[in-house]
Amino acid sequence: MAQGILGMNRRNTECILDLNPRACFPRVDSKRTMRDLCRQIGVPTPTLYAILAAHSALRHLPRLLARLDDFVLKPNRGAGGRGILVIVGRDKPGAGGDAFLRHNGQRLTLGEVSQHVSSILSGLFSLGGRPDEALVQQRVVPDDAFAAISYQGTADVRVILYRQVPAMAMLRLPTCLSGGRANLHQGAIGAGVDLDTGLTTHAVQRDRGVHTHPDTGAPLVGFAVPHWPQILEMSRRVAQATGLGYVGVDIVLDRRQGPLLLEANARPGLAIQIANRTGLLTRLAAIDRLREGTPGVALPTSDGKGLP
């Protein structure tokens, strides 16, 4: 791997502490606030069906869910994908009861779904363990382009922006090992994406290089991420609106609606460097020189070229 790796301590001091004002953190730490901000700047997000803000609201849950065949339950201030429950369908009464079906085939009763909402409200999944709100949100139906390189769940694109300029990107792909979640720590695949072309260049699983998806056998390198220019433009607009100088923007691609902003992160992880087989420090330094107007400077991309 190339030198120039950004470590945790340096990220915390020079990127997060220096460039991310604490007053701006609530804009991204709250998914509800982030959704409202995106509506103001014209960035599409998954539809928000309902907000449950207190345990007393649980009595309304049967009515709220009665009209929904599929949906996502998530904590408003959750982190790391914890507490997200994806419902992909329901059993019809004639097929053994009105159960809620998860992406892995598991069936949940209304009581079990209600208990999950109660756990969210109690702060079991929230930052700092504080009481939280439960969001009932549209389930994204993945773009067909990801069918061969994703297992069960929804792939997403992570773009890290430094001073509102895209510095590095990767595609996160669910696997059987990750339980259908696009979470690298649980075994999802991270595939580095060339900023200039939108093509995947390298892929890793559990920090080890992989060339094909372990569950589908499809090649992982050379995949063209759909809507790439639009993804980068959305990322820039979100970074500018949050007021954060170092931010991770997560975007999903819905089959019907195209790119949707999933969330933004004021403390994005560093595994993206492993997926791209290069360090962030080189990219950040190039962006600094670009902003200073140094002649002849181009931002290096993951294939060693530069962005004009």
MARPAMAR-818210 format. One record per residue: residue in three letters; y negated, z, x negated of N, C-alpha, C in turn. Coordinates in steps of 0.02 Angstrom, whole numbers, plus 32768, in hexadecimal, padded with zeros to 4 digits. Atoms other than C-alpha are relative to their C-alpha. Layout:
% MARPAMAR-818210
ALAYZXYZXYZX/...
END
This chain:
% MARPAMAR-818210
MET803C80007FD58000800080007FC280007FD4/ALA803E800480277F517FDA7FC27FE080457FFB/GLN80257FC180087EE280667F827FC780028033/GLY80387FF97FD17E4B80A67FE1801480238040/ILE7FE97FDD7FC47EA9811780597FCE80368014/LEU802A7FCB7FE47E3B818380C8802C803B8013/GLY7FD97FC47FF17E83823380C97FE280298037/MET80157FD87FC87E7682B7814F7FBF80267FF1/ASN803C7FD9800F7DF4832480F77FC27FD47FFD/ARG803A802D80067D82829380CD7FED7FE38044/ARG800F80187FBD7D93824E817D7FD980348027/ASN80207FCA7FDA7D6382F781C67FB8800C7FEA/THR80437FEF80187CCB831181567FD17FC48002/GLU802E803980087C82826381347FFD7FD4803E/CYS8001802C7FC47CB2820C81D67FF28027803F/ILE80077FDC7FC17CC3828B82617FC3802E7FFF/LEU80387FD180027C4A8314822C7FBD7FDD7FF5/ASP803F802180117BC7829F81E47FE97FCD8034/LEU801280397FD67BCD82118263800A800C804B/ASN7FF17FF47FB97C09825E83077FDD803F8018/PRO80237FC57FE67B8782D28357802A80268033/ARG7FD87FD87FD27BDB836183B27FEC7FF48049/ALA8018800A7FBC7B6F833D844A801F7FC38021/CYS7FE2803D7FE57BC88296845D804A8007800F/PHE7FB87FF77FF77C7A82DB845C80158001804A/PRO7FEA7FFE7FB97C7F8301851980067FBB8020/ARG7FFD80427FE37C658248853C80467FE17FF9/VAL7FBE801D800C7D0F821D84F280388031800E/ASP7FCC7FCE7FF37D6D82C1850680138004804A/SER7FF280037FB87D6082AF85C3800C7FB88015/LYS7FF080447FE97DB9821586057FD67FED803C/ARG8029800E7FC57D56822586A57FB97FEC7FEB/THR8043801180197CAF8224864880007FBC7FDE/MET7FFA804080227CEA819285DE80047FC78032/ARG7FFC80337FCB7D178131867B7FBC7FF2801D/ASP804380087FE47C69815086C27FD37FDA7FD0/LEU8029802380327C198117861F80117FB67FFD/CYS7FEB804680017C808078861F7FE67FD9803C/ARG801B80227FC57C47805086CF7FB77FEE7FF5/GLN8047800D800D7B93805B86937FF67FC57FD1/ILE800A803580327BAD7FE28603802A7FC28010/GLY7FDB803B7FEB7C1E7F69866180417FF57FDC/VAL7FBF800680207CC07F8D8604803680148033/PRO7FCE7FF07FCD7D587F858679803080367FEA/THR7FCF7FCB800B7DCE801A868780328000803A/PRO7FD37FF97FC67E67804186F27FDF80258039/THR801D7FE17FC47E39807187A4801380498005/LEU7FF47FB87FF47E27812B87C48008800C804A/TYR7FF37FF87FB97E788154886B7FE88044801A/ALA80117FBD7FE87E58820F88767FF880307FC5/ILE80097FCB80317E2282AA8815801280428022/LEU7FED7FBE7FE87E75835288317FE280347FD0/ALA80257FD4802C7E0283D987EE8014804A8005/ALA7FED7FBA7FF87E53847B882B804580038021/HIS7FBE7FF87FE27EFC84BF88617FFE7FFB804C/SER800680047FB77EBB84C8891380057FB88018/ALA7FFD80477FED7EB68408891180477FE78005/LEU7FBA80167FFF7F738400890180187FF38047/ARG7FEB800B7FBB7F82840989BE7FF17FB88017/HIS801180457FEE7F34835B89C4802C7FCD7FDC/LEU7FD9802F80297FB083108949802E7FD38029/PRO7FD5802D7FD9802F82D089CA7FDA7FC78021/ARG802880347FE07FA682728A267FE67FCE7FCC/LEU801B802C80337F5B822D898580347FD07FE5/LEU7FCC8029801E800181EC894580267FD58033/ALA7FD980247FCC804481AC89EC7FF37FB57FFF/ARG801280487FFE7FE9810689D9800C7FDD7FBD/LEU7FF8801D8043801780EB8921804A7FF87FEF/ASP7FBC800C801780B8809A88E78008800D7FB6/ASP7FFF7FF38048808C80A888307FBC801B7FEB/PHE803E7FE08016800A810E87D2800E80257FBF/VAL7FFB7FD7803D7FE7817787377FDC8041800D/LEU80207FBE7FFF7FC4823187337FF080137FB9/LYS80117FED80447F66826D869B7FCC80377FFF/PRO80347FCD80067EFE830186617FBE7FE17FEB/ASN8041801C800F7E4482DE86597FED800B7FB7/ARG80127FF180457E32833285AF803E80087FD4/GLY7FC37FFE80287EDF831485697FF87FDD7FBE/ALA8002801F80427F0582DD84B880467FED7FEA/GLY7FC08014801C7F908280845F80337FE78033/GLY7FD280197FCD7FD9823A84FF802680358026/ARG7FDB7FC97FE0801582E685387FEB8005804A/GLY800C7FF47FB98026830485F27FF97FC3802B/ILE8006803E7FD98022824E862880427FF18023/LEU7FC5800F7FD8809C822786B47FF67FBC8021/VAL800580447FE680BA817086DF80357FF78037/ILE7FD4800E7FC781038147878A7FFE7FB5800D/VAL7FFD80487FFA813E8093879980167FE88045/GLY7FEA80147FBE81838095884B801B803C8026/ARG7FE67FCB7FD581D280F888D880407FE88021/ASP7FC5800E7FD8827B8101892B7FEB7FFA8049/LYS800D80047FB8827480C689DE802C80348022/PRO7FD97FCD7FDD82B181468A5D80497FEC800B/GLY7FBC80167FF5834B80DD8A7E802A7FFD7FC1/ALA7FDC8003803F837A80E189C6800B80447FE2/GLY7FF17FBE80198392819B89B87FC5802F7FFA/GLY80387FD2800182E881E889D27FC27FE27FE1/ASP8040801A8017823281CF89AA7FEF801D7FBC/ALA800B7FE68043823E81F788F07FD07FD47FD9/PHE802C8024802C81C181C4886B80287FEB7FC2/LEU7FD8801B8037820B815687E27FD57FF97FC1/ARG80218007804181D78165872C80167FBF7FDE/HIS7FF0803E802381DB80D486B0804680017FE2/ASN7FBD7FFA801E827F81178668803780088034/GLY7FCF7FFB7FCB82D5811C871280088045801E/GLN7FFC7FBC7FE582C381D7872D7FDE80048043/ARG801B7FF67FBE82A3820B87E07FE180468005/LEU80237FC17FF782268293880B7FF1800B804A/THR80147FEF7FBB820A82EC88B07FB6800C8003/LEU80467FF07FF8815E830A88F77FF080447FE3/GLY800A7FBD801C817383C088C67FFB7FFF7FB5/GLU8003800480498193839188117FBF7FDF7FE9/VAL8040801F801080FC831F880E7FC780328009/SER80337FCD7FF3809483AA885A800080357FC9/GLN7FFD7FCF803680D2842287D47FE17FE57FC0/HIS801F801F803B809D83A7874D7FB380028006/VAL80487FFC7FF57FEF839E87997FE780477FF5/SER80127FBA800A7FEA845C879B7FFB80117FB6/SER80017FF480488013845F86E27FC27FE27FE0/ILE803D8020801A7F8583E586BF7FC3802B8010/LEU80397FD87FEA7F0A844F87237FFC80427FD9/SER7FFE7FC080257F4184EB86C47FEC7FF77FB7/GLY8014800C80447F128498862080397FFB7FCE/LEU7FC78003802C7FC1848585DA7FFB7FC87FCD/PHE8005803A802B7F9583DC858E7FBA7FF37FE5/SER80468010800F7ED983E985757FEC80197FBB/LEU801D7FEA80407E7283FC84D77FEB80498006/GLY80127FB97FFF7E6484B584B1802380298036/GLY7FDC7FDB7FCD7ED684E385427FD58017803A/ARG802C7FEC7FCA7E4584EF85BB80177FE18043/PRO7FF1801F7FBF7E5B84D186777FE47FBA8004/ASP8011804780037E538418869980017FE28046/GLU7FFA80277FC37E4B8393871F80397FCE7FF9/ALA7FCB80327FFF7ED9831F87507FE57FBF801D/LEU801780417FE97EB282668761803B7FD8801A/VAL7FCE802F7FE57F1581F087D07FE37FBB7FF5/GLN801D803E80197EFD81458783802E7FC5800B/GLN7FDA803F7FFD7F348091879280327FFB7FC7/ARG7FCF800F80357FD4806887347FF47FB97FE7/VAL80098041801F7FB57FDB86BB80437FDB7FFD/VAL7FC5802B800580347F4E86CB7FF87FD67FC2/PRO800C80218041804A7F0D86197FFF7FB48005/ASP800380488006801C7E5B85EF80457FE57FEB/ASP7FBE801D800E80B77DEC85EA800A7FF07FB6/ALA7FFA8011804780907DC18535802280367FD7/PHE7FE37FC9802680CE7E6D85008049800E8012/ALA7FBD7FF17FE781767E638559803580037FC8/ALA7FCD8004803481D97E3584BD7FF880347FC9/ILE800B7FD28038818A7EB484487FEF80478017/SER800F7FBE7FE5817B7F4C84B8803B8017802C/TYR7FC87FE57FDA81FD7FBF85077FE7802E8038/GLN800E7FDA7FC481DF7FFD85B97FB68010800C/GLY80447FE87FF581308044859F7FCC7FCA7FF6/THR803A802D800780847FF885857FE680027FB9/ALA801E8005804380497FBC84DB7FB580088006/ASP80497FFD80007F957FDE84AA7FE67FEC7FBC/VAL80228013803D7F197FA984267FD080387FEC/ARG802F7FCF801B7EC0802A83BA7FD17FDD7FCF/VAL8033801A802E7E1E7FF283677FD7803A7FE6/ILE802C7FCE801D7DC4806682EF7FBE7FDE7FED/LEU8042801B800E7D0A804682E67FD880327FD7/TYR802A7FD8802D7C968085825E7FB97FE58005/ARG804580157FF57BDD808082857FFC7FC3802E/GLN7FFD80337FCC7C068012831C801D7FBD7FE8/VAL7FE1803C801A7C617F9182AF804C800A7FFD/PRO7FB77FF880057D1E7F7582C2801680027FB6/ALA7FE97FF880457D6F7FB48221804A7FF37FF8/MET7FB8800A80057E297FAD8246801D80038047/ALA7FE180027FBE7E9E7F8C82D8804C7FFF7FFA/MET7FB780057FFD7F537F9E830880177FFC8048/LEU7FDE80057FC07FC77F7A8398803680368001/ARG7FCE7FCA7FFA8031800E83D380327FED8036/LEU7FCB801C7FD680D77FDC841E803580358010/PRO7FCD7FCF7FEC814B804D848380477FEA7FEB/THR7FB9800C80118203805C8450802B80308028/CYS7FD17FD17FE0829E80B084937FF980457FE0/LEU80087FC1802482868135840D7FC380278017/SER803D7FDF7FEA81D6815A844A8001800F804B/GLY7FFB7FF47FB88213816784FE7FD37FD38029/GLY802B802F7FDB81AD80CF85327FB780107FFA/ARG80467FEF8009810B811C84F47FE57FDF7FC1/ALA80208020803A809080C9847C7FE580367FD2/ASN80147FC88029808C8166841180267FFC7FBE/LEU7FE0800A804180AD814E83578028803D7FEB/HIS7FDE7FC3801580E08204833D804380088023/GLN7FC27FFB7FDB816981F083BE802F7FC57FF1/GLY7FD48037801481AF815183707FEA7FBB8017/ALA801A80427FEF814380C383B27FF17FD97FC0/ILE800F802B8039811D803083407FB57FF67FFA/GLY80458011800E8074801882F07FFD7FBE7FDA/ALA800580428021804B7F6382C57FB77FF27FF0/GLY8044801080157FAF7F3D825F7FEA7FBD801A/VAL801C803E7FE47F3E7EB882AA7FC77FE87FD5/ASP8036801F80267ED27E4282457FC27FFC802D/LEU803C7FFE7FD77E207E5B82837FE47FBB800F/ASP801D80437FF97DF17DA5826C80277FD58032/THR7FD6802D7FD87E857D5182C280228020803C/GLY7FDB7FDF7FCB7ED47DD58332804B7FFA7FF8/LEU7FB98006800D7F7E7DB682E2801A803F7FDF/THR7FE17FC780217FF37E4482B480187FEC7FBA/THR7FF18010804680107E4C81F88037802B7FE2/HIS7FCD7FD1801980817EE381D88014802D803B/ALA7FEB7FD17FCB80E47F5E8243802880397FE1/VAL7FDC7FC580188126800E822780198029803B/GLN7FE67FCF7FD18190808A82858015803D7FD8/ARG7FF47FC380278196813E82487FED7FF57FB7/ASP801C800D80438130810381B1802C7FD27FD5/ARG7FD6802F802581B68085817E7FF57FB9801C/GLY800C80447FEC819C7FCA818180387FE4802B/VAL7FCF80217FD581F37F69820B7FE77FB8800D/HIS801280467FF581F77EAE822C800F7FE98048/THR7FEF80117FBC82467EA782D980018040802B/HIS7FFF7FC67FD2823E7F1883728047801A8004/PRO7FBC7FE6800282D47F8E836B80267FFA8042/ASP7FDF80037FBF82F97F7C842580067FB9801B/THR7FFF80447FE682D27EC6844880127FCC7FCC/GLY7FF0802F803682ED7E74839E7FCA7FCC7FF4/ALA803680328007824A7E1283AF7FD9800D7FC0/PRO80297FF8803C81E27DF283117FBE80228010/LEU803D7FDA7FF5814C7E6482FE7FC47FE67FDA/VAL8036801A802A80E57E06827D7FEE7FB98018/GLY801780417FEA807B7D7182AF7FF47FFB804B/PHE800D7FFF7FB880677DA683667FB57FFC800B/ALA804780087FF07FC07D6E83AE7FED802D803B/VAL80167FD37FCA7F6D7DF984137FD47FDA8030/PRO802A80257FCF7F297DAB84B47FBA801E8006/HIS80457FEA7FF27E6E7DB584D97FE080237FC4/TRP80187FDB803A7E487DE984267FB480047FFA/PRO804A7FFA80047D8D7DBC84227FE480318035/GLN80187FD47FCB7D757E1784C8800F80497FEF/ILE7FEE7FBC80147DD07EB184857FCF801B7FCD/LEU802F7FE980337D5E7EBB83EE7FBB800C801E/GLU80427FF87FE17CC27EA384587FFE803F802B/MET7FFC7FC47FD87CF97F2B84D27FFC803E7FD3/SER7FFE7FC8802E7D1A7F9F843F7FBA800F7FE5/ARG80447FF780197C6C7F8383F87FD280208034/ARG802B7FE67FCB7C187FA6849F80108049800E/VAL7FED7FBB7FF47C7B804684B87FE7802C7FC8/ALA80167FD880397C56808484087FB5800C8002/GLN80487FF97FFD7B9D8064841F7FEC80318038/ALA80127FD67FC77B9980BA84C9801180497FF5/THR7FEC7FBB800A7BF28157848D7FD180247FD0/GLY802A7FE080317B75817684018025801B7FC4/LEU7FD77FE980387C038196838680027FCC7FC9/GLY7FFF802D80387C00814B82D980457FF17FE6/TYR7FBA800A80147CBC815982BF802B800F803C/VAL7FDE7FF77FC07D27813E8358803C7FD18006/GLY7FC7802A7FF07DD080FC838F7FFD7FEC8049/VAL8002801B7FBC7DD2808D842980447FE48012/ASP7FBE80167FEB7E74807184887FFA7FD3803D/ILE800580327FCB7E877FD784F580457FE88013/VAL7FC1801A7FE67F177F9F85637FF37FBC8021/LEU800780427FE27F377EF185A780297FFE8041/ASP7FDF80037FBF7F5E7EE9866080117FB78011/ARG7FE880437FF07FBF7E5486A27FCE7FD9802B/ARG802E80227FD37F3B7E2C87267FB780067FEA/GLN80467FF2800E7E9A7E7886E57FEC7FF47FB8/GLY8011800A80467EA57E5A862B7FF180427FDD/PRO800E7FC380267E5E7ED985AE7FDD8036802A/LEU801D7FC77FDE7E377F8685F47FF880397FCD/LEU800B7FC8802D7DED80198595802B803B8018/LEU7FD67FC77FEE7E6E80A585957FDE80417FEF/GLU80257FC580147E10812885327FE07FF57FBC/ALA801E7FFF80437DA6814B8498800E80437FE0/ASN7FEC7FC480247DC981CC84127FCF800D7FC7/ALA802F7FEE80347D4B822683A5802280177FC0/ARG7FDA7FE8803A7DD5825E832D803D7FD47FF6/PRO7FC5802B80057E4581C583188029800E7FC2/GLY7FD37FF380377EDE81DB82AB7FFD7FCC7FCA/LEU8005802A803C7EFC81898203803E7FD57FF5/ALA7FC3802880087FA8813A821D7FF27FB58004/ILE801280477FFC7F4F809582407FFF7FE07FBB/GLN8001801A80457F408084818380467FEB7FEA/ILE7FBB801180117FFE8084817280147FC08022/ALA7FEF803C7FDB800F800181F97FE17FC17FE1/ASN80228039801E7F937F91819D800D7FF97FB5/ARG7FF0800080477FD37FBB80EF7FC17FF97FD4/THR803E7FFF80277F227FD580B27FD8803D8016/GLY80277FC57FF17EA5806380AB7FBF7FF18024/LEU803E80087FDB7E0E807E81187FC280037FD3/LEU803C7FF6802A7D9980AD80897FE17FBD7FEC/THR801A804280137D8A7FF880517FDA7FE0803A/ARG8021801D7FC67D5D7FC181017FBE8023800F/LEU803C7FDA7FF17CDF804D811A7FC87FF07FCE/ALA8032801180347C89802780757FE37FBB800B/ALA801880437FF37C7E7F6F80A27FCF7FFF803B/ILE802D7FFC7FC77C2E7F9A81497FBD801E7FEB/ASP803F7FE280197BAF800A80F17FD67FCC7FDC/ARG8026803380257B807F7A807E7FE57FCA802E/LEU801880317FCF7B747F0281117FC180198023/ARG80397FE27FDD7AFE7F78816B7FC380067FD4/GLU80377FFC80307A967F8880CE7FE57FBB7FED/GLY80178044800D7A887ECB80C680107FE77FBB/THR7FED801880427ADF7EB4801F80177FB88004/PRO7FED80477FFC7AEB7DF7800180487FF47FEB/GLY7FBD801680147B967DA67FFB8038802F8012/VAL7FCC7FCF7FEE7BF47E39804780217FEC8041/ALA7FDB800C7FC37C7D7E1B80C780308039800C/LEU7FD27FCA7FEF7CE97E98812380477FE87FF6/PRO7FBB8016800B7D9D7E8A80E3802B800C803E/THR7FD07FF87FCA7E237E6E81658044800D7FE4/SER7FBF7FE980177ED97E9E815D80277FCB7FD9/ASP7FDD803480277F0C7DF8810F7FDB7FF27FBE/GLY80248007803F7E917E0D807F7FC47FD18005/LYS803A802C7FF87E107D9380C67FC4802B8013/GLY803A7FDA7FEB7D657DC381027FE47FE58041/LEU802280157FC47D057DBE81A37FBA7FE87FEE/PRO8043801880107C657D57819F7FCB8030801A/
END
